[in-house]
Amino acid sequence: AMWDLVFAGFMGLCAYSLGKGTLEMLKSGETTMMLQIVVWPAIAVCALLSACVALVAVNTALQMIRGRA
């Protein structure tokens, strides 16, 4: 359970950093070099998925602590 909480903490930090990067990319309007595709939606999806992984890790740790796993 402890390692799940550590993992959740790191994934939460990743989600926070990716979210912050998403806002910076949205403000700057950065695009890819050749195709001119905006970059921020891909980073936003990564931020959301990282947050989901953090929540799943917390849920797993809580289930282990309660003895359900």
N, C-alpha and C positions, 0 to 999 in steps of 0.2 A: 504494500500500500504506500510505503514511503516513496518508493521509486516512481510510482504513478503520480504522486503529488509533485515530485521533482520534475518529471516530464511535463506535467500540466503547467508548471511554472515557466519552464523554458518555452513551451508552445504559446503560452500567453504573452511572453515577451516577444516572440516572433510575430504573433498576431498584431501586437501593439506597433512594432516597428514597421510591419508591412502596411498597416493602416495609416501610419504617419507618412510613409513613402507614397501611398496612394494619393493622399491630399496634396503632397508636393508635386507629383506628376500631373494631377488634375489642374493645379494652378499654372504650371509651366507650359502645359499643352504639348509635352514631348511626344514625338512619334518615332516609328522605326525609320531607319535610314532609306531603305529602298522602296518599301511599299507605302510609306506614310500612314501606317496604322497607329492609332492612339495606344499608348502603353498602359494607362491607368486601369482599364477594366480587368486586365489579366492580373495585375497586382492586387486589386480589390478582391478578386475571387480567391487568390492565395491567402489573403488576410482572413476572409470569412472561413475558409476551410481550416486554417490554423486555429482559429477560435473554436471551431467545432471539435477538433481533436483535443484541445485543452479541456473542453467541457466533458468529453467522453472519458478522458483520463481521470478527471475529478470524480465522475460518477463511478468509475471502476474502483477507484480507491475507497470511496465511501461504501460500496458494496462489500469490498474486502474487509473493511473495518467492522462492518455490521455482521460479517460472517456468512454472507449470502453467496460468495464466489467460491 
